[in-house]
Amino acid sequence: MLSSLTRPRALAVCALPVLALFTVAGLAPLPFVVAQPGMTADVLGEHQGTPVITISGAPTRPTEGALRMTTIVATGPAADVDLGDVADGWFRTDRAVLPRDAVYPPGKSEKEVQRHNARDMEESQDVATRAALSYLGEDPAEVKVSLHLADVGGPSAGLLFSLGIIDKLEGDGAGGDLTGGRSIAGTGTITADGKVGAVGGVSLKTQAAARDGATVFLVPEDECSDAQAELPEGMRLIPVTTLKGAVESLRSLEKGGKVPSC
């Protein structure tokens, strides 16, 4: 047995390795990334001095309001994220801690990831154009659409690109804006036949949208609960599953009709 004099000293000695272990764990890199709200861009306007959407071969119309695509930014695949970063992310509403492999493919360098995201964006733009022209019944051989959005990767702006093209070509079919003059934001992938897909990070994207003045957010229906998790005050969510449904919801919103909600 330890005497009353030696017991505290022994406990102190035993505690040193444990303290050292926790210190090392707190400083050691962990397999996570920390994400936060990123930039938004109005697809009806300009980005870095260049129109986001340029159309030739068909008459276009001036638009009002805004259709804002939204993004998140995350620490790079090679960045060190330690226990302090993770703890900070868990307790902040404007941060999210995500598994690194869920954001970056394993074994890929940062440049490889950037190239992959750029290819996804280019493909998304092509598909978004086909979806919009198909919805409008326009011939893609006659109507040419150019999309410009520098320094943004991934496919999550597909829905907003399609809506922007439709708004510039037709609006609501009676000369009005799809936006009704509002600042509307959203996210979602798009397929050529107009199906909207989930993207992830929506709770951060709603915060980016609110920061930049949007009051309505189009969200893939399957991600309603995620979008509601940290929903900014005054932000209205509209769930969407198809391009047609998104257009109909915006028309109904503009006319004060019934609009789906999460």
N, C-alpha and C positions, 0 to 999 in steps of 0.2 A: 504493500500500500504506500501511497504517497503521503508525506506529511502535509500539514496545512500550509507550511512554508514553501514546499517545493511544488505543490499542485499548480498554483497560478503560473509559475515559471514554465512547467511542463506544458500546460495548455497554450501558453504563448508560443512556445517552440513549435507545437503541433499546428498552430494556426498559421504560421508563416508559409508553409507550402500551399495551404488552401488559399490564402490571400494572393500568393504569387500566381496560382492557377487562374483565379478570377481576373487578375490583372492582365495576364496573357490572353485570356479569352476575350476580354473587353477590347483588346487592341488587335486581335487576330482578324484577318479578312474573312468575311462570311459570304456564302453563295447567294447573295441577294443584290438587287438594285433598288435604288430609291427614286421614285417617280414623282413629278409634280406637274401642275398645270402648265401647258406650253402656249405657243402663239396661236392666234386665230387669224383667218384671212377671209375677207368678203369676196366670194367667187363672182359676184356681180360687178366688182370694182377692179382696182389695180393692186398689184403686188410688186413692190420695188420698182414702181414707175411703168409697169407693163400690164395691160389688161389681162386678167386671168382667163377670160373666155373671149375668143375672137371667132366670128362666124362669117363665112362667105357662101354665096350661092343661094341665099334666101334672105328676105327682109327681116331685120331685127327691130326691136322696139326699145326705147329708153326705159329703164327700170328705176324703181324707188325702193327704199328700205335696204336690207342687207340679208344675205345668206352666208353665214359664217361657218366655214369648216373649222374644226377644233383639233388640237394636238395635245400630247403630253411629252415631256422631256424626262429622260432617265439617265442616271449615271452610266458611264460606258462599261462595256464588258470587262475591261481590264482595271476598272477603278476599284479601290479597296473600300468596302463597306464594313464597318466594325459594329460591335454591339451597341455602342453609343448612337450610331446612325440609325440602327434598327429601332432602338427604344424611342428615339426622337420621332421616327416615322410613324410608329404605332400611336403616339399620343397627339399627332397633329392632323387636322382635317385636310390640310393642303399638301399632304405627303402620303405616299403609299409605298409599302415595302413589298416587293414582288420577288419570287424566285428568279434567279438570273437566267436559268434555262427557259423560263416562260417568255422572256423578252428577247434573249439572244441565243441563236442556235449554238449548241456546244461545239467547241473547237474552232469557232470562227473568229477572225480578228475584227477589230473595229472597222477597218476599211472594207473587209468582205461583207460585214453587216450593212454598211452604208450602201454598197453597190446592190446588195439584195433588196434593200428598201427602195432604192431608186427604181429598180426594175419593177417592183410591185406597184409603185406610183404610176409609172408609164403604162403598165397593163391596165391599172384601174381607170386611168383617163380614157383609154381606148374603149373599154367596156362601158364606162359611163356615157360616152358619146353614142355608142350603139344603142344603149338602153333608152336614152332620151329621144333619139331620132326614130326609133321603133315606136315609142309611145305616141309620138306626134304623127306617125305615118309619113315621115320624110325619107327621101332616097339618099342614103349615105354616099352614093356616087355623085350626087349633085350638090348636097350641102356639106361643106367642109368646116370642121370645128377644130380649132387649135386651143389647147389648154396650157397655161404657163403658171407654174407655182414652184419657184426655186427653193432649194434647201429644205424640202419637205419630202419624207419618204413614207412608204406603206400604202395600203389600199383603203384606208378608213374614210377618205374624202369622197368616195365614189357616189354616194347618194346626193351629196351637196353639189357635186359637179353636174349630175343629171338634172337636178332641179334648176340650177343656174341656166343651163342650156335651154330648158323648157321655158323658163321665165323670159329669156331674151327673145325667143322665137315666137312665143304665143301668149305668155301670161296666163290669165284665167280664161282665155278664149273670147273675152269681151273687152280687151284693151286694158284690163286692170293687172296689178301686180300680184304675184303669188304671195308676196310678203304682206300685202296690205299696208305698206309703208313701215312695217315693224322691222326690228333687228332680230332675225331668227337664226339660231345656230343649230348644229346637229352633228351626227356622226353615223357611220354605217357603210359597210361595203355594198356593192351593187353587182348583180349579174346582168348579162345581156338581155335576159327576159324580165328584168325588173324586180328581182327578189332582193330584199335588204338583209344583210347579215350582220352578226355581232362583231364587235371589235375590241372590247376591253378598255379599261381606264375611264369609263364614262363618268364616274363621280368626280374625277379631276377635270374632265372636259367641261362639265357643267359649270365648274368654278371659273375656268378660263373664259367661258361664254359670258357669264355674269360680269366678270371683271371688264370685259370689252363691250358691255352695253346690251347684250341680248336678253330678251325677256321670255322667249319661247325656245324649247330645245326638242328637236326630233331625235328620238332614241330607238334603236332596235328593240322590238317588243320583249325579247328574251332578256334584255338587260335593264328592264324597268326597276327591279329591286335595287340593283347596283346604283342606278342613277338617283334613286330616292335617298340613298344612304347619307349623302352629305349635300343635299339639294340646297342651293342658295335661296335665300328668302326672295319671294316674288317671281321665281323661275317656274314657268309652266312646262310640264313634260307632255309630249305627244308621242305615243308609241306607234311605230310603223313596222310593217312586214313587207310591203311592196312599194315600188315607185308610184304606181297608180294611187295607192292608199295615201301616200304622203301628199300628193298633189290634191286629192280630194279633201284631206284634212285641212290643208292650208286654205283652200277655197272656202270651206265651211267656216274656218276661223275668221277669214276676212269679212264674211257676210253675217257673222254673229250666229251661225248655226251650231248644231251639235258636233262636238269634236271629241274623239277618243281620248281617254286619259289612262295613266298607269293605275 
